[in-house]
Amino acid sequence: MSEPTALISTEQLAARLGDPDLRIYDCTTYNEPVPPGSDVPYRAVPGDRTFAAGHIPGADFLDLQGEFSDTSVQQFFMMPGVAQSEAAFGRHGLDASKTIVLYSIGTMMWATRFWWMLRSLGVDAQVLDGGFDKWKAEGRPIETGAAKGYPATTFKAEPRAGFFVDKDAVAARIGDPSTVIVNALGPQFHSGLEPSRYGRPGRIPGSVNVPAAMLANADKTLTSLADAEAKFASQGLTRDKSIICYCGGGISATIDLFLLTQLGYGKLTLYDASMGEWAKDPKLPIETD
């Protein structure tokens, strides 16, 4: 099901500021390096400091790894259960009756991750094209200081099936002609020619490469739908295929999923644990150039 209204421009958002039904959220996280040999690929640091330094007026801050991830597993950013999600989103005043706008700094992938999570819970949101980078570059109004927050709500999820798959489901689809497995990491990691911070270098066997970074412009906005369509088509993606997207930790792959949704691709899912799990499990096959 295509959702062409999921992308909102800075001009459109600026015109809506002050609307009592508008809910704006900064979703930024930073992946900071860890010492060599660490059992985690990076340190997930919430973007609350950059939020305090400057944010879109009225916005609240969402801490992905803190409140909105399953912390009982080793992998970062795993989708939590429905009850945890409902409680966390409700605390931040988010519900389906509001106009929800998500943005992030540096890359749109943190915002598209929350968009995918909300979509899986039955709530449609909008993502700010170009994020805070574009907003700031255009000289639009900025607030500083900690988040004031929105009045709490009762967030009631209506979960939609099929948005996330596990390693067994992915392994079972390797070599299936009705499925395309898409790696959103950079080509150097897809090929296996560069070491991976996730474990064994390489890719899920048979997967194709549509790097999320190649779907963004220099100003942090997303590429055009025509360009995205061409990039996906060049890797064998067609609307009749089931498409599984993955990356390192289930974040950048949501850029691919966001654009595929805009283009009307319907059979989409995310391998949530991605290479953070796959590369470390010697029982799972891996492929390199």
N, C-alpha and C positions, 0 to 999 in steps of 0.2 A: 504494500500500500504506500503510494507516494505521499510525501508530506512537504509540498513546496513552500509552505509558510513557516517551516522550522528555522529558516535562516532570517535574521533581522539585521538591518543595516544600522550603522551608527546614527544616520539621519532619522530613521524611523524611531529608534529608541529615544533619541533626544526630544522628539516631538511628544513622547509619551511620559516623560518625567513628571512626577507629581500626581499621576493617576493613582487613586487609592487602591485599585485592583492590580497594580503592577508590583511584581516581586522580582528583584534583581539579585543575582548571587554571583560572587567571585568564587571560582572553583579551583584556584591555582594551588598546585603542589610543586615542590622542587625536589628532583632526585639528585642528591649530593653524593660524591664519590666516597667509597669506603676503602680501607687498606686492602692490599692484595691478599688473597687467601680468605677473605671474609666469606661467611656462608650466606650472605645476602648480596644482591647485585648493586645495591645503592642504599642510601638512607633517605627515607621519605620525610620531607620537611614541609609542614603546612605553610601556605603563603600568607599567613596572618600579618607578618611584618610588612610585606609589600602592600598588603591591603591597608594597613594603618597609615602607610606613607602616602597612599592615594588610591581612591576608588570612585566608582560612579556614584553620584549622590543617591543616598537612600539604600545602597546595596548592603546585603548581609554577606557573611563569609561561611563557606562550607568546607570543612576539613575532611577530605576524602578518606585518608587512611585512619583518621581519628574516630569519626562517628559513623562513616558510611562504608566500612569494609569489615569483612569477617576476620577478626584478629585471632581466631582460634587456629588458623592455618599459617604456614610459613610464608607463602606467597603474599606479596603486598596487593592491596586493592581488590581483593576478591569480593564479589557481590555478596552482601549479607542476606540473612533471612528476611522474610516479609515483616515480621514483628519488629525487628531492629530497624529496618528501613522506615516503617510507618512512624515509629517513635522519633527517629532522628529528623525526618522531614517535617513532622508535626511540630517539633521544638522550634524549627526555623520558620514557622508560619506558612508553609508551602502546602497548597492543596489544589485540586484540579479546577476549582472555580476561579482561580487567579490567572493572570497573564504572567507566565514564568519566563524570565530571560536569564540565561547562563552565559558567563564569560570567563576568560582566563587570560593570563599574562604569558607572553613569549611564544605560545602555541595554543591553538584552539582545542587541543586534544583533551585537556582536563574538562572543558565545558561539554565537549561531545560525549565524554565518558558519562557525565551526569545525565545528559540527554538520553543516552542509551539505557541507563539504569531506570530513569523515570518512565521511559517508554515501555520497558519490561514490566513495570508496575501499573500500567494503564493510564499514565499521565503524560500528556504531550506538552513539551516545552519548546522554547526558541533559543537558538544559539546566536550570540552576537558576532557577526562577521568581522574578523580582524581583532576581536577582543579589546582589551584595555589598551593595547599598543596603538591601535588605530584611533581609538577614542581620544587618547592623550595627544597623539600626533596632530590631531585636528583642532586642538586647543579647546576642547569641550569642557564643561564644568567638572570639577573634581572635589571630593571631600577627603579629609584626612581624619585619623583617629580610629579607635576600635569600633567594631560593628555595634550599632544600637539594636539591631534585630527587629523582627516583625512580631506581632502578637501570635502566640502559639495557636495552632489549629489541630483538629483531628484529621490526620492524613489517613485516608482509607484506600488501600491499594486494591486494584483489580488486575491481578497478575496475568500477563500474556505469556503463553507457552512458547518455548523454542528460542528464546533470546540468548541463552548460554548453553554450552556443551562442555563435557569433560573430556579427559584424555582418551577414555575408552571409546567414546563416540567418534572422536577424531580418527583414532587408529583404525576403526572399523570402516571409515570412508576413504582411506588411502587406496588409490587405484580405481575407485568407483567412477565410471564415466559420467554419471549424473551429478557429480560434485566437483567443485573447484575450491581448493584450499588456498587462501591468499595470505601471504606474509607481508605485513606492513612495515617491517624493519628495512633499513637501508640495504642496498645491493651488496655492500661489502660483508654484511652479516648473513644475508641470504645465501651468498656463495660459499660461506664458510672460510673465506680467505683471510679474514681478520678474526682474532680471538674474540670470544663472546664473554661478557660479564655474567651471563646466565649459566654457563657451564660448557658443555661440548659445543664447538662451533658447528654451524650448518643450519639446516632447515628441516621441517617436516617433509618426508619424502613425497615428491610429486607436486609440492606446492609451488605456486607462481608468485611473482614479486610485484606488488604495486605499493611502493614506499609512501607512507603518509606524508613524508616531507616533500614528495614530488606533487602532492595535491594542494600545496599552499603556495601563495605568491609572496614576494618580498615584503609586502606590507602586512603579512600575517593573515590576509583574507584567503578564503578558499578559491581554488581555481574554478574556471567556468564549468558548467555542466557538460558542455560540448567537449572540453579538454579531458575532463574526468571520464566521460563515456569512451573516448578514444583510448585512453590509457587502460581502462578495464577491458575493453574489447580486444586490445592487442595481446592480452594475457589469457584470452579464451573465455572470458566471462560473458555469459548470455543469460537472459531472463528466465529461461527454462531450467537452469541449473540451480542446485542447492549450493550456497556459498558459505564457507566457514572462514572467518577472518581471525588472524592471530598476530601477535607482535612479541614484545618481551614480557609485558605485564598486563595486557588487556586494556591499554590506554590508547596508544596511537592507532591501533586497529579501528577504533571507533570513528576516526576521521574517514576511513574507507567506508565504514558502515553508514555513516551519515550521508555521504555523497551517493552511495548506492541506493539508499532509501529515497533521496531526492529524485534519482533517475528512474524510480519505479521498479527496482529489483525487489522481489518479494520474499524469496526463500533465503533469508539471511540469519546468521548466528555468529556468536563470538565464543572462541575458545578462551575462557576467562583466564585460566592459569598460564596459558601461552608458553613461551620458551623458558620462563621462570621455573616451570615444572618440567616441561618436556626435555630440556637439555640436561637436566640433572638425573634423569631416570634411565639407567643403562638398559633397561628392558624395552625401552621405546626406540624405534629405528630413527636414524638421522642420516641426512644426505648432504654431501658437499660437491662442489665443482671439481 
